[in-house]
Amino acid sequence: MKRTTLRTSAIALGVAAALPATGQEWNIGWGGFIHQHVAFGSSEKKTTVGLGDLSLTVEGERGDDDDEYKATIKFVESFADSDIEAGNQLTIAGNSLSTTFANGKLTPAIITALEALQTDEDEFTAYVQVGESDDDPVLFDALHKRINAVNESIDLDGNGMHSNTEIHFTPSITLDSGLTFGATIEFEGDKEGVDQSFISISSETLGTVKIGKHGKTGLGVGAPSVGIGINSGDHHNFIAVDKGSGAMSGTNTSIIGTSDRISYTTPKNALAGFGFGISYAPGGDDGNRKSGFITSKPKADELSDNVDVSMKFEQPFGDAAFALGMRYGTAKKEGATKNPRYIGLGSSVGFGNFTFGGSYADVEGETPADSSSGWNLGASYAMDAWTFGIETYQGEADDGDEHSVSKIAASRNLGPGVAWDIYAIT
């Protein structure tokens, strides 16, 4: 245990947007960004395991009764210091147990000792005393050598550079009807491939429809972020630290990320400050949905039928600017006993040059390792060309894994699209 503090028939409706040969009637928009990071880090990854964290599981038959049982062997420093019934105290020869522990093999000595326990339970726990005063130095030495090996720390000091580059091509045209047709293609500059590729149909009164490869509706609200973001789990790509545990690493979560989907958002603040969004993705980027069509029987654990809905309220109150956001998502997971879902809440408020905000998200999956929650808080202050910020994120999985990161940062605006950022993350 680690504790780290188709015969086929179809009906189809298609919408196509194509650039004319000259492109003169279109607004040939383009953009993108390049973020270049130089980082220096000092960190240590250390797993803390104690004697009580070590255990063995044994399954077998008890004597001539052919009754199946499952027993867990746990190690304690002393029987006297633990609330353990005498019937669950186990004595095993050190040589056989140490060999078992090292090699992961069961021995006749362990089976015999477990069968001798006075219990009728199908599943039970037996305890072995392994302490400084134990008369069995072989057992003691084997277990504590294992503990020392697991608890070795890893030095992650170092420095590095990381680039994050995208080129965005965004042609669009507004027709006499008032509808704007556009296309967005985002090229990844640091790796081959297109990140997002979709068409959009929008108007000031009807809102926006997107069809193609993109993410969920972006109406979330959270803490202001200055410099590199920490509420996403991506900061380990930019600085010399370990990625961390398997716990949830950001509140801006989704069940299926960027994928083929259709989405709709209402015009901004269309309904007394409220905006709404909904998106649907038939499947992820793998398995039977890879080509965008159902091509084979769904595979185990494959995600499909992802629905994301969101709401955002944004309105000034006197000198204060207030925003509130809520998100919900669910999907079908093939073969699972429980389909995944997430909820998210966030708010922010601005007074003059100050902005404060925070968010919370909860993901529920099939197992405790798949279920997690997290929250973030932050504040920023703008002063001329400078913006200063402080932010923290804390996440925890239902199985006990934790993810914790905090940051202070400053950003200096040098001109349109150019800024220097400096930050410290722990």
C-alpha positions in Angstrom: 0.0 0.0 0.0 1.4 3.3 -0.9 0.6 6.5 0.8 1.8 9.5 -1.3 1.4 12.6 0.9 -24.3 -3.7 -39.4 -27.0 -5.0 -43.5 -26.7 -1.1 -43.0 -29.3 1.7 -43.4 -28.7 5.3 -42.6 -30.2 8.8 -42.8 -27.7 11.6 -42.9 -27.8 15.4 -42.8 -24.7 17.2 -43.7 -23.5 20.8 -43.5 -20.5 21.9 -45.6 -18.4 25.1 -45.6 -15.9 25.5 -48.4 -13.6 28.3 -49.2 -14.0 29.9 -52.7 -11.0 29.7 -55.0 -10.1 33.3 -54.4 -11.1 33.6 -50.8 -11.8 37.2 -51.4 -15.3 37.0 -49.9 -14.1 35.3 -46.8 -12.4 36.7 -43.7 -9.3 34.6 -43.7 -8.5 34.7 -40.0 -5.6 33.1 -38.4 -3.8 33.1 -35.1 -2.3 30.8 -32.5 0.4 31.0 -29.9 3.8 29.8 -28.8 4.7 29.4 -25.1 8.3 28.7 -24.4 9.1 27.7 -20.8 12.5 27.5 -19.1 12.2 25.9 -15.7 14.4 25.1 -12.7 13.0 22.6 -10.2 14.0 21.0 -7.0 11.7 18.1 -5.8 11.8 14.6 -4.3 9.3 11.8 -4.8 9.1 9.6 -1.7 6.8 6.8 -0.9 6.1 6.3 2.8 5.4 2.6 3.7 5.4 1.3 7.3 5.3 -2.2 8.6 1.5 -2.1 9.0 1.2 -1.4 5.3 2.7 -4.7 4.2 0.4 -7.7 3.7 -0.1 -11.0 1.9 -3.4 -12.5 0.6 -3.9 -16.3 0.7 -6.7 -18.2 -0.9 -7.3 -22.0 -0.4 -9.3 -24.8 1.2 -9.5 -25.4 4.9 -8.6 -29.0 5.9 -10.9 -31.8 4.8 -14.0 -29.6 4.7 -13.2 -28.3 1.2 -14.4 -24.8 2.5 -12.8 -22.1 0.4 -11.4 -19.2 2.3 -9.5 -15.9 1.6 -7.1 -14.7 4.3 -5.1 -11.5 4.5 -1.9 -11.6 6.5 -1.0 -8.3 8.1 2.2 -7.5 10.0 2.3 -5.7 13.3 5.0 -4.6 15.7 3.4 -6.2 18.6 0.3 -8.1 19.5 0.1 -6.4 22.8 -0.1 -2.9 21.2 -3.0 -4.0 18.9 -6.6 -4.9 19.5 -6.2 -8.4 18.1 -8.1 -11.5 19.3 -5.9 -14.4 20.2 -7.5 -16.6 17.5 -6.2 -14.3 14.8 -2.6 -14.2 16.0 -0.4 -16.2 13.7 3.1 -17.6 14.1 5.0 -18.7 10.9 8.6 -19.8 10.5 10.7 -16.8 9.4 12.5 -18.5 6.5 9.3 -19.6 4.7 7.6 -16.3 5.2 10.5 -14.1 4.2 10.9 -16.2 1.0 7.2 -15.9 0.3 7.3 -12.1 0.8 10.3 -11.7 -1.4 9.2 -13.9 -4.2 5.4 -13.7 -4.0 5.0 -17.5 -3.6 2.9 -19.4 -1.1 4.4 -22.1 1.0 3.0 -25.1 2.9 4.0 -23.5 6.2 1.7 -20.5 5.5 -1.2 -22.7 4.5 -0.8 -24.9 7.6 -0.6 -22.0 9.9 -3.8 -20.4 8.4 -5.7 -23.6 8.6 -4.9 -23.8 12.3 -6.6 -20.5 13.1 -9.8 -20.9 15.0 -12.2 -19.1 12.6 -15.2 -20.2 10.6 -15.1 -17.0 8.4 -14.7 -17.3 4.6 -12.7 -14.1 4.6 -10.6 -13.1 7.6 -7.4 -11.3 8.6 -4.5 -13.0 10.4 -1.7 -11.0 12.1 2.0 -11.8 12.4 4.1 -10.1 15.0 7.3 -8.7 13.6 9.0 -6.4 16.0 12.4 -5.5 17.4 12.0 -8.0 20.2 11.0 -10.8 17.8 13.1 -13.9 18.1 13.0 -14.4 14.4 15.7 -12.1 12.9 15.3 -13.6 9.4 11.7 -12.5 9.2 12.4 -9.1 10.7 15.3 -8.4 8.4 13.5 -9.5 5.3 10.5 -7.3 5.9 12.4 -4.2 6.9 14.8 -4.5 3.9 11.6 -4.5 1.8 10.3 -1.4 3.5 13.6 0.4 3.1 13.7 -0.5 -0.6 10.1 0.8 -1.2 10.8 4.0 0.8 13.8 5.0 -1.3 13.3 8.6 -2.4 13.8 9.7 -6.0 15.7 13.0 -6.6 13.9 15.0 -9.3 16.1 18.1 -9.2 16.8 19.5 -12.6 16.0 22.0 -15.3 14.5 21.9 -18.7 12.7 23.6 -21.5 9.3 23.0 -23.0 7.4 24.5 -25.9 3.6 24.6 -26.4 2.8 25.8 -29.9 -0.4 26.0 -32.0 -1.4 27.6 -35.3 -5.1 28.4 -35.7 -6.7 28.9 -39.2 -10.2 30.5 -38.8 -11.8 31.5 -42.1 -15.4 32.8 -41.8 -18.1 34.6 -43.9 -21.3 36.4 -42.8 -24.2 35.9 -45.2 -27.0 38.4 -46.0 -29.3 36.4 -43.7 -27.0 37.3 -40.7 -25.7 33.8 -40.3 -21.9 33.5 -39.9 -20.3 30.3 -41.3 -16.8 29.6 -40.1 -14.2 26.9 -39.8 -11.6 26.4 -37.2 -8.5 24.2 -37.7 -5.9 24.1 -34.9 -2.5 22.6 -35.8 -0.2 21.4 -33.1 3.3 22.9 -33.6 5.3 20.6 -31.4 3.8 17.3 -32.7 2.2 16.1 -35.8 -1.6 16.4 -36.1 -4.6 18.6 -35.9 -5.8 19.3 -32.4 -9.3 20.6 -33.3 -11.1 20.8 -36.6 -14.8 21.9 -36.8 -17.2 24.2 -38.6 -19.4 26.7 -36.8 -22.8 28.4 -37.6 -23.6 31.4 -35.5 -25.6 34.6 -35.1 -26.0 37.2 -32.4 -29.6 36.1 -31.8 -29.4 32.3 -32.4 -26.2 31.4 -30.7 -23.5 29.0 -32.0 -23.5 25.5 -33.3 -20.2 23.6 -33.7 -19.9 20.3 -35.6 -16.6 18.4 -35.7 -13.7 17.7 -33.5 -13.7 20.0 -30.4 -14.1 19.9 -26.7 -17.1 20.3 -24.4 -18.9 23.6 -24.1 -16.6 26.1 -22.5 -18.8 27.9 -20.0 -16.8 27.0 -16.9 -15.8 29.5 -14.2 -12.9 29.2 -11.8 -10.0 31.0 -10.1 -8.1 33.5 -12.1 -4.8 32.1 -13.4 -1.6 34.0 -14.0 1.2 32.4 -15.9 1.2 28.6 -16.3 -2.1 26.9 -15.2 -2.2 24.4 -12.4 -5.9 23.6 -12.5 -5.4 21.1 -15.3 -2.6 18.7 -14.3 -0.5 19.9 -17.2 2.1 21.8 -15.2 4.3 18.8 -14.9 5.0 19.1 -18.6 6.5 22.5 -18.1 8.6 22.2 -14.9 11.0 19.6 -13.5 8.7 17.8 -11.1 7.0 14.4 -11.1 3.4 14.2 -12.4 2.2 13.0 -9.0 -0.6 10.6 -7.9 -3.5 9.2 -9.8 -5.9 11.6 -8.0 -8.0 14.1 -10.0 -5.7 16.9 -11.2 -8.1 19.7 -12.2 -11.7 20.9 -11.9 -12.0 21.6 -15.6 -12.6 18.0 -16.2 -14.6 16.0 -18.8 -15.4 12.3 -19.4 -14.4 12.5 -23.1 -12.1 15.3 -24.1 -11.5 16.7 -27.6 -13.5 14.4 -30.0 -16.0 14.4 -32.8 -19.1 16.1 -31.3 -21.9 18.5 -32.0 -22.5 21.4 -29.6 -24.7 24.4 -29.1 -24.3 27.5 -26.9 -26.8 30.3 -26.5 -25.8 33.9 -27.3 -23.7 35.3 -24.5 -25.8 36.7 -21.7 -28.9 36.2 -23.8 -31.3 35.5 -21.0 -30.8 38.2 -18.3 -27.1 37.3 -17.9 -27.6 33.5 -18.3 -25.9 31.4 -21.0 -26.4 27.7 -21.7 -24.5 25.1 -23.6 -24.9 21.4 -24.5 -22.7 19.0 -26.5 -22.9 15.4 -27.6 -20.1 13.1 -28.5 -21.0 9.6 -29.9 -17.7 8.1 -28.8 -14.1 8.6 -28.0 -11.0 8.6 -30.2 -10.5 4.8 -30.1 -12.2 1.5 -30.5 -15.3 1.1 -32.6 -15.8 4.9 -32.9 -12.3 5.8 -34.3 -13.5 6.6 -37.8 -16.5 8.6 -36.6 -18.9 5.7 -37.4 -19.8 2.5 -35.6 -17.5 -0.1 -37.2 -17.5 -2.9 -34.7 -19.0 -4.1 -31.5 -18.1 -1.9 -28.5 -15.2 -3.1 -26.5 -15.0 -3.4 -22.8 -14.5 -0.1 -21.0 -15.1 1.9 -24.2 -16.9 5.3 -23.7 -19.8 6.5 -25.8 -22.8 8.7 -25.8 -21.1 11.5 -23.9 -23.4 14.4 -23.0 -22.1 17.7 -21.4 -24.3 20.5 -20.3 -23.3 23.8 -18.8 -24.7 27.1 -17.5 -23.0 30.4 -16.9 -24.4 33.5 -15.3 -22.4 36.7 -15.8 -23.6 40.1 -14.6 -22.2 43.3 -13.1 -23.4 44.4 -9.7 -22.4 48.0 -9.1 -18.7 48.1 -9.3 -18.4 44.3 -9.0 -18.3 41.8 -11.8 -19.8 38.5 -10.8 -19.8 35.1 -12.7 -21.2 31.7 -11.7 -20.8 28.5 -13.7 -22.2 25.0 -13.4 -21.4 21.9 -15.5 -22.6 18.3 -15.7 -21.5 15.4 -17.9 -22.2 11.7 -18.3 -21.4 8.9 -20.7 -21.9 5.2 -21.2 -19.0 2.9 -20.4 -19.3 -0.5 -22.0 -19.4 -3.4 -19.6 -19.3 -1.2 -16.5 -21.6 -1.6 -13.5 -21.8 2.2 -13.2 -21.6 4.8 -15.9 -19.2 7.7 -15.2 -20.5 11.2 -14.5 -19.1 14.5 -13.3 -20.4 17.8 -11.8 -18.6 21.1 -11.6 -19.3 24.4 -9.9 -17.3 27.7 -10.0 -17.6 31.4 -9.4 -15.5 34.5 -9.6 -15.9 38.1 -8.5 -13.9 41.2 -9.5 -13.5 44.5 -7.6 -11.5 47.1 -9.5 -8.1 45.5 -10.1 -8.7 42.5 -7.9 -10.3 39.2 -9.0 -11.1 36.3 -6.8 -12.5 32.9 -7.8 -12.7 29.2 -7.2 -14.2 26.0 -8.4 -15.1 22.5 -7.3 -15.6 19.3 -9.3 -16.5 15.7 -8.5 -16.1 12.7 -10.7 -17.9 9.4 -10.0 -16.6 6.2 -11.7 -17.0 2.5 -11.2 -14.3 2.1 -8.5 -12.8 4.3 -5.8 -9.7 4.7 -8.0 -12.0 6.1 -10.8 -13.8 8.5 -8.4 -12.3 11.7 -7.3 -13.0 15.3 -6.3 -11.0 18.5 -6.3 -11.2 22.3 -5.7 -9.1 25.4 -6.5 -9.0 28.9 -5.2 -7.1 31.9 -6.5 -6.8 35.7 -6.6 -5.1 38.1 -9.0 -4.2 41.8 -9.0 -3.6 43.9 -12.1 -1.3 46.9 -11.9 -0.5 48.7 -15.1 1.3 46.2 -17.3 1.8 43.7 -14.5 -0.6 41.1 -13.2 0.1 39.2 -10.0 -1.6 36.0 -8.9 -1.8 33.3 -6.2 -3.6 30.0 -6.7 -3.9 26.5 -5.2 -5.5 23.2 -6.3 -6.2 20.2 -4.0 -7.6 16.9 -5.3 -8.2 13.5 -3.7 -9.4 10.2 -5.0 -11.8 7.9 -3.1 -9.0 5.4 -2.7 -6.9 7.9 -0.8 -4.6 9.2 -3.5 -3.9 13.0 -3.3 -2.8 15.7 -5.7 -1.8 19.1 -4.3 -0.2 22.0 -6.1 0.1 25.8 -5.3 1.6 28.7 -7.2 2.5 32.3 -7.1 3.1 34.2 -10.3 3.7 37.5 -12.1 3.1 38.4 -15.7 4.4 41.4 -17.5 2.6 42.5 -20.7 5.3 43.8 -23.2 2.9 44.5 -26.1 0.1 42.9 -28.1 0.4 39.2 -27.7 3.8 39.3 -25.9 4.3 38.7 -22.2 6.9 37.5 -19.7 5.8 35.2 -17.0 7.6 34.2 -13.8 6.2 31.7 -11.3 7.0 29.4 -8.4 5.1 26.2 -8.0 5.2 23.7 -5.1 
